[in-house]
Amino acid sequence: MLLPLRVSEYLLGGDAARDELAADLAGFVPAPTAPEVPRLPERPIRIFISCAEASGEIHAGSLAGALRKLIAAARAPAPEFVGIGGARLAEQGVRVIGDPVARAAMGFDGVVSGLPFYARLLEDTARVFRSPERPDVFVPVDSPALHVPLAHTAQRYGIPVVHFIAPQYWAWAPWRVHGYRRAIDRALAILPFEPAWFERHGIPCAYVGHPLLDALADVPVHGSDGTARSLVILPGSRANVIERNLPWMLRVAQRLHAALPDAPVIVLQDDDKHEQHIAGHLRAAGGFARLALGDLHGHLGRARAALSVSGTILLDLMHHRIPAVVVYRVERRGEMWMYRHLMSAPYFASVNLLAGEEVLPEFCFRGEGPIEEIGRALFRCYNDTGWRARCRTGLDQAAKRLGPPGAADRAARHVLAVAAPRLAPGAAEAGR
């Protein structure tokens, strides 16, 4: 019922919100920091960790591993983990009480069909929170739609909440921050400009760095040099995103291929989950492009330019310093209205936000969009030596601002610091 009022308030003050965010983007860039590990109790620390989809589960698993390592180094008893997640989280020794990850992977995303599952998940979690052996800290990972309600429940039972991967409320619909402020004890940000925004809204927030950099730490940076020839297409990793974007992306790439027939065009996927689906689109487009499965970074290391959907894949492109055109293709008029009127950020591509300028040309549109303009931008990405050099400088700047790897370790230290008051002798018992 309050949504129309919130939207109206934002439309009236939207310029101020955009100006504030612009100042954050251009302001001081902090280095990732973390507190020292506090003194730990002689009993096992109880940690509830939660994730709702595949990428969040990867980060949750890394965080659980980092917590185990820090606690072992402190010569304290091994922690007791319980939580929400899938098989990967269970492999980290977490006693899983519900699996929304498998549900998300199977595409059961309808609101009505999902209600019984999520109602049961909320109740099962609340049962753990109010049990005699309830957690010392609740650590939700990403997915604020699920985790903010769960955080409110944790607060009700006196359990502190550390949210790893603060939500991008700064980008659009910032009024959501009001409920978040009441639910979270500390937010952990993965982009360097985020703490200033959250602190201004009364939410303790620490910058810990981006968890993807932990995975990229040992990946060689080949760079896009003069020997790289391929144009890579990155249409996303979910079936509905691929269906929305790939046929259109192939039409754009076909124009470049007609002008530069010696440029190999490759559609990249990290696994074979959508192989047949993509192969059908490639046949329909005339077979000028081929599909490459696996060895993502090997193929990126040999790429000269990319046409990509928006997402974390842009950080992989940044890692290899690959010039790219980024697209966000929407289906409904309402989505375009929201993009034009409710978005606070000057860019939607993470690399551009990090650089503070449009290093990678980005386009949000419905239907065919400005296909000629996008085609010219892609040709420039591939063939304009001067532009490519300037893009490389911007990618270097974005990478520098993102900071070093080590996010999981820093996040784990913050979790233990927030839990510390509850871990003091007698504190947990007094709160029961």
Secondary structure by P-SEA (a helix, b strand, c coil): caaaaaaaaaaaaaaaaaaaaaaaaacccccccccccccccccbbbbbbbbccaaaaaaaaaaaaaaaaaaaaacccbbbbbbcccaaaaaacccccccaaaaaaacccccccaaaaaaaaaaaaaaaaaccccccbbbbcccccccaaaaaaaaaabbbbbbcccccccccccccaaaaaacccbbbbcccccaaaaaaacccccccccaaaaaaccccccccccccbbbbbbccccaaaaaacaaaaaaaaaaaaaacccbbbbbbbccccaaaaaaaaaaaacccbbbbccaaaaaaaaccccccccccaaaaaaaabbbbbbbbbbccaaaaaaaacccccccccaaaaaacccccbbbbbccccaaaaaaaaaaaacccaaaaaaaaaaaaaaaaaaccccaaaaaaaaaaaaaccccccccccccc
